[in-house]
Structure formats: structure tokens, C-alpha cells
Amino acid sequence: MEKINLKSLDQDELQALLKEMGEPAFRAKQIFAWIYRGASSPDEMTDLSKGLREKLAERAEIRELRILRRQISEQDGTRKYLFGLDDENAIETVFMKYRHGNSICVSSQAGCRMGCRFCASGMAGLARNLSAWEIADQILQVQKDTGERVSNVVIMGTGEPFDNYDQLSRFLRLVHEKNGLNLGYRSITVSTCGVIPGILRFGEEFPQVNLAISLHASNEATRSELMPVNRSYPMAQLLEVCRSHAEKTGRRITFEYTLVSGVNDGEKQAEELAGVLSGMLCHVNLIPLNTVREKSFRGSSKDYARRFQAALERRGIPATIRRELGGDIDAACGQLRLKA
Ligand code: SAH
């Protein structure tokens, strides 16, 4: 019989398992806490009796992602991990150090089927969804490897989180659990390319988790050209949904906007963008395009980025230019992919 992976269970499910084994409910809490402290086997759970540890080990195990490769940036200490899953797939995770704490960028799928034109991560399509424990384990393994605590999580690695909504929501609940990682919902950000049904559900179920939208264009035509998802969920509808999300949750939405030279980075586009975002509780994060070798797009110059930012701010839209970390290890946005 295949062993149960304890890491795939939430506290209630652990409790049910322990009950079935004739153990009291509080044991489940102890075990859950051990798992999120990074235990890799019931043997390590020293506050359980030896008998129970043995009984557990007969039925269950704690699976882990394997570190296949790790690159550490000499510039800023950013780390990029390539993790192996139980099948032949692999995923990437990035760990970043900021003054306000450590941040991690996790993947939600192995591959992606959204096909954004400028992005390397989706070039080979979707291999499969990650399960909640595989998303959470990226945090556990990085904490183990660095010996440091992660305080902020962004779901901005490979994959479209709302294309894997059920496992994403299970992941959010798992890492929010007080007895485990105890991550506050406000220190988590989910980034989507604009899958409207996902945004609606997310607004109902997780009003405190931050929402980031990959917008990248100021009008429908440009957006459809860069992001095929815009043909299913047009920008006008997307922005309407965002407006009511911000109103309902009272939380500022981040719009990610990658500046592509000659495509979306002119004064005219800045004006157009300010127009469509006008009056919304939001913030624009301008991302320098990371050149992906196989693609023909080029990033805008620093001057253009500053001009674009100034044009937005003049019209009352707060905007920042994202600092680039880990440039020397290809850890930047849209570059997460498996280099064979
Ligand atoms: N699917 C989600 C999350 C993963 S992508 C989403 O679309 O939001 C994370 C961010 O990196 C997105 O804003 C994406 O558009 C951006 N990105 C992708 N390729 C990029 C590139 N080459 N340069 C800069 N940003 C890129």
C-alpha cells in the first residue's frame, strides 16, 4: 500500500488520520507543527512516543521537493532553485533578501498555458498543476536551505495561479495556519494574467491577500497582441472587476506593466493607462523587460521607464520601477524556465 504523504494533509485531515489510529486530536497539531518546521520523517518528532512514531512511519511519510540546482547571485544574494518533483518535472523558485525581510517567489504550475508573448516560462506549455503541498514545500525547503525565515510570499513564479485555483486556495490556507508557517494573508501576493472567474472567487474567499494583475498594455489591441488571455477576458471587463475588488476589499491592487520598447512605453500609452486606471485604488509597478533570448522584444531604456513613471504620477497614478534582483543568475521575471 502506498504511504500517505503527511505534508499533503491539512490539520483536520491529520486529525482524522490520528483518530483512525486511536490517537487524541492534539497529536495532529504536534505533527502539523513539525511538518512546517521542516521535519522530513516522523522519526524527528521527538515529543511523540517512540511507539507512535513507528506506527506513523508504517503508514505515512513526509515527501519533499529535491534541490536539483541552486544558483546564488553574487550581486545581491538572490537565490534561484531548481526543484525536482516526484515525477520527471522540475520547477523554479526564487529567494530574495530585502531590507524589510526575506521574500520568496513560488511557482504554481509546472509550465503554463497562457502563452504571453514576452515570457520564457510558458514557452513549452503546461506540464501539470502543482498540488498545494508542492507549492508550500518550496517555502519549507528554501527556509531549510538558507536557515532563514521567509516573511513575504509572492505567487509569481512559473504558472498561472488562477488556472490552478483549488490547489492555490488550499496552499493559502495551509501556510496561513497559526500552528504552521503562520504567514499573514497580508504578506502574501497572488499575481494573475487576468483570469476573471479566479479573481472573483479570490475576492470572496481571500479578501486580505494582495492581488497583482499583469496588465502590460494600455489598450485592448496591444494587450491581445502581448497576452492571448485578453481575447477570453478583455481588459475592459478585467479593469471593471479590479475596480470593484479594490472597493470591496479596501486593498490596493498592483498592476504589473512590463515596458517593451516601441510597443507600450510611449507618452501616449502612459496617458491612456492613467485614463483607464483613474480613480482606482491601485499602484503601477513598472517592470524592466527581461530579455528572453528566443524572443524579439526589447526592453525600454531607463530614461523611457522614468518618463513613463513621471507621466503616470503627473496624472495621479502612483508608480514605481521594480528593482531588478538576481540579474546575473537569470532569476528575473519571465526567465524562470528549465535550461536543459
Ligand atoms: N501568471 C501570473 C504569474 C507569473 S508571471 C501572471 O501572469 O501574473 C510573473 C510576472 O512576470 C508577470 O507580471 C509576467 O507578465 C512577468 N513577466 C513575464 N515575462 C517577463 C519578462 N520577460 N520580463 C519581465 N516580466 C515578465
Residues whose N, C-alpha, C, O or C-beta is under 5 A from the ligand:
A	BS01	SAH	F118 C119 A120 I155 M156 G157 G159 E160 P161 S191 T192 C193 S214 E256 T258 I287 P288 L289 N290 V292 C333 G334
